[in-house]
Amino acid sequence: MYRYDEFDERFVRERVAQFRDQVERRLDGSLSDDEFKPLRLKNGLYLQLHAYMLRVAVPYGTLNSKQLRQMAHIAKTFDKGYAHFTTRQNLQYNWPKLKDVPEILDLLADVEMHCIQTSGNCIRNVTADQFAGVAADEVEDPRPTGELIRQWSSLHPEFSWLPRKFKIAVTGAEHDRAAIKVHDIGLRILRHPETDEVGYEVIVGGGLGRTPMVGKVIRDFLPKGELLAYLEAVMRVYNAEGRRDNKYKARVKILVHEIGTDEFTARVEHEYAQLNGPTVNAPAEEVERIARYFAPPAYETLPDTSDVLARARAADPELDRFVEQNGFAHRQPGYVALTVSLKPIGGVPGDMSHDQMRAFADIAERFSFDELRVTHVQNLVLPHVRQDDVPAVYAALKAAGLATANAGLVTDIIACPGLDYCALATARSINIAQDIAATFASEERQRELGPLQIKISGCINACGHHHVGHIGILGLEKSGRENYQITVGGDASEHAALGERVGPGIDGDQVPGAVEALVAVYMSERQAGEEFIETVRRTGLEPFKQGFTAYVARVGEPA
């Protein structure tokens, strides 16, 4: 993991001191709410429906146990005893008091964390594949690239007041687990097909929200050492030409769409040619310094498989199911990565109590080289677990209520906070996720259905990524009632696609039945070995539209 240097430490502490003064002036009335708003947003503080919400940055999703324990302490002391993990690999506190926020920021700074650039029209927290440095299909660990971008983008003098927020994701693998094609900039580390040189495929103009779009490739191969200069060129074109008169049309995806991919690329390449690359790109020694922080841990030399784990799985069907569903093959023999679901049946997707956070910190410290990851689907990962230790890890997770074996299944649902918390929301999300999970609670049925991604948003801002759900659910307000639109066929992987509506909006209590109807179509149409999204791609949407229409006819459209 990256460790702060003296500059990082001073930078974060100075920012905390500045914000402490700003909060004091807001509390004594020296600053109006309008004057305070841009200041708090620059420090990750939102005003939600019922209280402030503080968003904590987790760069490229990597944490250690000390940091998680500190966040547990903050949740217990300054919130309501829990925290919420988001689709940006961040963590949110939903109930802090304004007077306490400077103290919270100081506590975060004690463990090399902050809330800078987690909100506002700036470059947000850089996200990455949760299995970075672990996956066998990886060309290179993307986290050093994420750290390089973090340092370059933090308080960048040109890009602190962009037309709109800006999000970057990076992966080092062919299989996209970071949703890079639905980001403002997506980077895929790859090798040049002729020279074997490591570089980047650069994708620009993806994004969800009001106008969802899949990003376009503007560079098939960018040499690794030229990354920052090329990013600088992209950002300069966007900053100069992105719209500022209408926030709904201000994202870079709109600019790319309006002028066309070829023209946008030409403008970026022209800007890039004007830059003095050596003054922008990081020196090789700095890149190497950052990379050293992400060196693999001190793995033991172990056989490929574990007799201890094999015997334990044979004796315990629940452990066997957990490993089968939540285990991820590790590139190091004798090790496994484990996804820890934050989606228990009846729970709030992404929520974790302070007791669970402490327990999980202990598990990570003891069994995973003191490292854990946050995923963009609101779960956690133990990236480096000896196969021999999996039974003990499972027992500890089970004792903490963290052993749900549903990673990637129908109950592993992404859901934004929705109308229960968010001032922008037009419908609730959490209760819909809970009702669907209860409908498909049977572990046997979940396994029978196989991988199936359901994503729910409580408004068109799409914080729940509903556009790229295999089944997507969008909550809106219609004639004073909560109304839900259902889409099918979305995909956040390397085969990125936006879902399409299958029919009219329905009431919230009809959503679980609608999902069952769509699942029934899948079960009747699928061929041997097909996953849900594969069946959709083969058959098209028509069978699913027919199944949905038949369901609506049975239950009746909302009044």
Secondary structure, DSSP 8 states (H G I E B T S, - for coil): -----HHHHHHHHHHHHHHHHHHHHHHTTSS-HHHHHHHHHTTTEEE-SSSEEEEE--GGGEE-HHHHHHHHHHHHHHSSSEEEE-TTS-EEES---GGGHHHHHHHHHHTT---TTSSSSSB---EE-TTTTT-TTBSS-SHHHHHHHHHHHTT-TTSSS-SS-B-EEEESBSS-SS-GGGSSEEEEEEE-TTT--EEEEEEE--B-TTS-B--EEEEEEEEGGGHHHHHHHHHHHHHHHS--S-GGG-SHHHHHHHH-HHHHHHHHHHHHHHS-HHHHS--HHHHHHHHHTT---------SS-HHHHHHHHH-HHHHHHHHHHEEE-SSTTEEEEEE-S--TTS-TTEEEHHHHHHHHHHHHHHSTT-EEE-TTS-EEEEEEEGGGHHHHHHHHHHTT-----TTSTT--EE--GGGT-SS-SS--HHHHHHHHHHT--HHHHHHH-S--EEEESSTT-TT-GGGSSEEEEEEEETTEEEEEEEE--B-STT-B--EE-SS-EEGGGHHHHHHHHHHHHHHH--TT--HHHHHHHH-SHHHHHHHHHHHHHH----
